[in-house]
Amino acid sequence: MQSIPHAVAVFCIASIGAELLVCLTERGWARTCIKAVAGVYILLAFFHTFPSLRAVTQKLTLPEPSVISFGTLEDTVLSETAAELERTLEAQCRTRFGKDATLTVELQSTTSGWTAGTVRCSVASDCGEAEKAEIRDFLQEQLGVLPEMVTETMGAEEEP
């Protein structure tokens, strides 16, 4: 522990000497050099004063970054297209039939492009069978796939 007061005393003497030099020279480069040397001296004093700090810095390892996959650009475009298609058809069902319908559309690859593979439509329990049939026919006409109709009852879904 005697090295800390010794280091502080040497640093104080060096600082006083640096200030005297700055006062005598009145040049900007002298002040910059003295600040740089003082910073290096402080770092050296810490490393020599605290040997345990040196051991900690040598053992310090950075964690390995985990690989995050965002998928391909095609996957991103497909998911955004499906989401936009769901929003558009839900809005059309709301305006056309006056009923809220929640859609889940999965797109599939075909030789001629992309089509709707599976479509799931959830409607409220107050929706009658005739309205469900109209919504189902509308979605089949728009997507070319017969949707699976599901009725929502108090937070749960039940198959028709």
N, C-alpha and C positions, 0 to 999 in steps of 0.2 A: 504494500500500500504506500510505501515511501516514494514510489515512482510517480504517483499522481501529483503530489505537491512539487516534486522536482520538475515534472513536465509543465506544470502550470507556471512555475517560476521562470523557466526558460522561455516559455511562450510570452510571458509578460515583458521580460527583458527584450525579446525580439520585437515585440510590438512597439515598445518605447523607442527602440533603435530605428525602427521603420518610420515612425512618425517624425523623428528628428531628421532622418534622411529626406522625407517629403518636404518638411519645412525648409531645409537648406537648399534643395534642388528646385522646388516649385515647378516640376515637370509632371505631366499627366502619365507618361509611360512608367515613371518610378512608382506611382501609386498602384497602377495596374499590376506591375511585377510583384510588388510587395503583397498585394492581396492574393495573388496566385501562389506565391511561396508560402504564405500563412495558411492557405487552404490545404496545401500538400502537407505542411508540417502538422496540422491538426489531424489529418488522416493517419499519418505515420505515428503520431503520439497515441491515437486510439488503438491502432494495431499492436503497438509494442506494450501499451499499458494493459490491455485486456486480451490476454492470450486465448481466453475461451471464445472471444468474438472471432478470432481468426479461425478457430476450429469449426465454429458454426458456419462461417461463410464458405469454408471448404467443403462442408458436408451438404450445403444447400443445393438441392436439385429441383429443377422446375418440373411440374407435372406434365405428363405426356398428353398432348391434345387428343381428344377423341374425334374420330372421324364421323362427320355428320353428312348424311346423304340427303340431298334435296330432290333426288330423282332426276329424270331427264327433262329437258325442255318440253318434250312431247307429253310427258305425264302431267306437268304443270298446266299446259294448255288444255289438256283433256279435262282435268279436274275443274278448272275455271269455266270451261265451256259447259260442262254438266251443271255446275252451280248456277250459271246464268240461265240455262235452259229451265232448270227447276224454278227459279224466281219468276221467269216470264210466264210459264204455264200456270203457276200458282196465282199470279195476278190475273191472268185471263179467266181462270176458273172463278175467282172472286167476283170479277165484273160480269161474267156471262151467267153464272148460276147463283150468285149471291151466297156462296158457301166457301168456307176456308178449306183448302186441301193442301196437305203437306206431301211433297213429292220427293222421291229419291230415284235418280236416274243414273244408271251405270252404262257407260258407252263401251261398245265393242268394236274391234277392228274387223273389217271385211275386206274382200278383194277390191271393192269399189270405193272404200273409204271407211268412215265411222258411222255407226248406227246405234240406236238405243238398244242395249242388250236386255236388261231387266228394268222394269219400272214398278215402283211401289207407291201407292197413293193412300194416304191416311185421311179420312174424313171424320167429322164429328158424329157423335151418336144420334144427334137430332136430324141427320140427313136421311131422308127416306130412300126406299129401294129404287124408286123411279129416278130420283136425283142422282143416286150413285150410278145407275145405268147410263144416264146422260153424260155424267163426268167421265165414266169409263169409255164410252163411245167417242167422246171428244178427244180424250188422250190417245186412244188407239188411232184415230184419224190423223192427229198431229204427229205422233211418233212412229206409227206403223207397228206397234207392239201392244199386245193386250196387257194392260196394267194389272197388277195384283192389288185388289181393293181391300183396305183394312179399316175397321171402325174403331175410333178412339172412345174409350169409356173411362171416365174419371182418372185420367193420367195413364191408363194402361191401354194397350191395343188388343183387339180381339179379331180373329179371323172371321170372315162372314160364313 
